[in-house]
Amino acid sequence: MEYDVLIIGAGPAGYVAAIRAGQVGLKTAIIEKTYIGGMCLNYGCIPTKSLLESAKVFEKTKHASEFGIDGIDVEKLSFNWNKAKSRSMGITKKLTAGINYLLKKNGIDVITGTAKIGADNSVFVDGKKISAANIIIATGSKPKETDNKIANAPIIEMEKLFTLETVPDNVIVTGNHVPAVEIAQFFKLIGKKVTLVANSNSFMDGMDNFLISFIARKLKSENIELLLDAYPEKFENGELTIGDNKVKCDLLVNCNSRKAIIPECEIPLELTNRRYIKTSDDFESNLKNVDAIGDASGKSCVAHVASAQGIHVINTIKGIKADFNARTYPINMYTAPEIAQIGMTEKQLKEEGMEIKISEFPLSANGKAMIEGNTEGLIRLLSDKKYGQVLGVQIIAANATDMIAEAGAYMGIEGTIYDVAQTIHAHPTVSEIFMEAGFDAIDKAIHK
């Protein structure tokens, strides 16, 4: 069968591209070998954030008496792993059903199987040939394997985390970015002894140094041992040897840096030095009419950017031309408190020789944060000193991952600190910290 668009992979990049293609009248099929919704929906973004939310409720319940709630015996509180897991899987099931409905509603053919890209704008799925005018690779990525030297350790991949019947007491998480920190904090919140092994010299690469320092301090305050630029060497007698450290290990969770999942291809795809599919600014690969989006292209490994790339590619196929601005997407962490960043970091701005002003406002001075008992955190606004344009925003707050979208709106229209200060926010709300930071940037903070 001939299609206008054939998409390989049904994660946030692929299924969003498919829905958009159907909306604009392109005859479209999507190929998926395992999970509709991809890693994000089935064992990544959605289910892990659900677990984190359960852990946060568990922790907050311990402080219920501070809110005037009596009758809770903190000593009897316990975290029910299987109930939290069941709730998480229930959410995934509902969302997966929703995606299947949207694919059907928009006339998308769903093909189950493993794809191999042919030499003539064709794709073979388990031996069956399918032709298309345009092929989009959206196959995602997965954590790099742990070293063979520790193959005998109790290692679990994130894909299998939800198969655990119980959670042991001594957990080691390997990885150096957002997912590793989130999972490490989850286990700590439910009462486990946790070690985070950042097996790279670039811990939290891409985030502002101010936020990296905060994360390191937060981990220390929670007694999560952080081992930087450290590599597990061997496992014996229930202990993992990491440099000069011997750490008791009942469970080793692999959240390592990611590697692209690249489909078999009759004509080799050109790859980057990091082994992702090399693409142009419009996500074109070296193969004619073959694009690569999402994690597979290596330009970003977050779901919301993958979806935006999918829409961009479909619009391009339809002749709708636009630049893809990669600097205005947020990086979110769903820890307690949440952390979010958008735009350029302080280091990047200084490296470009820009003269900037940094404005801050703490949650400890915000009425809604006090009401909710969430006063840890702040907003940090980076602006051009000459014109006042907002160039970067960082937020540490309970709902930072939601609030960062406001910063994206300012930056999308090249807004200034004056725009931020003049935006009226409802009172009391945590989002008032935007207004306060805006006023602070022009040296007229109201409540500081």
HELIX and SHEET records of a PDB file:
HELIX    1   1 PRO A   12  GLN A   23  1                                  12    
HELIX    2   2 GLY A   38  ASN A   42  1                                   5    
HELIX    3   3 CYS A   45  THR A   61  1                                  17    
HELIX    4   4 ALA A   64  PHE A   67  5                                   4    
HELIX    5   5 VAL A   74  LYS A   76  5                                   3    
HELIX    6   6 TRP A   81  LYS A  105  1                                  25    
HELIX    7   7 ASN A  148  ILE A  150  5                                   3    
HELIX    8   8 MET A  158  THR A  163  5                                   6    
HELIX    9   9 VAL A  178  LEU A  189  1                                  12    
HELIX   10  10 ASN A  209  SER A  221  1                                  13    
HELIX   11  11 GLY A  294  SER A  297  5                                   4    
HELIX   12  12 ALA A  303  ILE A  317  1                                  15    
HELIX   13  13 ALA A  326  THR A  328  5                                   3    
HELIX   14  14 GLU A  346  GLU A  351  1                                   6    
HELIX   15  15 LEU A  363  ALA A  365  5                                   3    
HELIX   16  16 GLY A  367  GLU A  372  1                                   6    
HELIX   17  17 ALA A  400  GLY A  412  1                                  13    
HELIX   18  18 ILE A  417  GLN A  422  1                                   6    
HELIX   19  19 GLU A  432  ALA A  441  1                                  10    
SHEET    1   A 7 ASP A 109  THR A 112  0                                        
SHEET    2   A 7 THR A  28  GLU A  32  1                                        
SHEET    3   A 7 GLU A   2  ILE A   8  1                                        
SHEET    4   A 7 LYS A 128  ILE A 137  1                                        
SHEET    5   A 7 SER A 122  VAL A 125 -1                                        
SHEET    6   A 7 ALA A 115  ILE A 117 -1                                        
SHEET    7   A 7 GLU A 264  CYS A 265  1                                        
SHEET    1   B 5 ASP A 109  THR A 112  0                                        
SHEET    2   B 5 THR A  28  GLU A  32  1                                        
SHEET    3   B 5 GLU A   2  ILE A   8  1                                        
SHEET    4   B 5 LYS A 128  ILE A 137  1                                        
SHEET    5   B 5 VAL A 290  ALA A 292  1                                        
SHEET    1   C 2 SER A 141  PRO A 143  0                                        
SHEET    2   C 2 ARG A 258  ALA A 260 -1                                        
SHEET    1   D 5 ILE A 155  GLU A 157  0                                        
SHEET    2   D 5 LEU A 251  ASN A 254  1                                        
SHEET    3   D 5 ASN A 170  THR A 174  1                                        
SHEET    4   D 5 LYS A 193  ALA A 198  1                                        
SHEET    5   D 5 GLU A 225  LEU A 228  1                                        
SHEET    1   E 3 PRO A 232  GLU A 236  0                                        
SHEET    2   E 3 GLU A 239  ILE A 242 -1                                        
SHEET    3   E 3 ASN A 245  LYS A 248 -1                                        
SHEET    1   F 5 ILE A 331  MET A 333  0                                        
SHEET    2   F 5 GLU A 338  GLY A 343 -1                                        
SHEET    3   F 5 VAL A 390  ALA A 397 -1                                        
SHEET    4   F 5 LEU A 378  ASP A 384 -1                                        
SHEET    5   F 5 ILE A 356  PRO A 362 -1                                        
END                                                                             
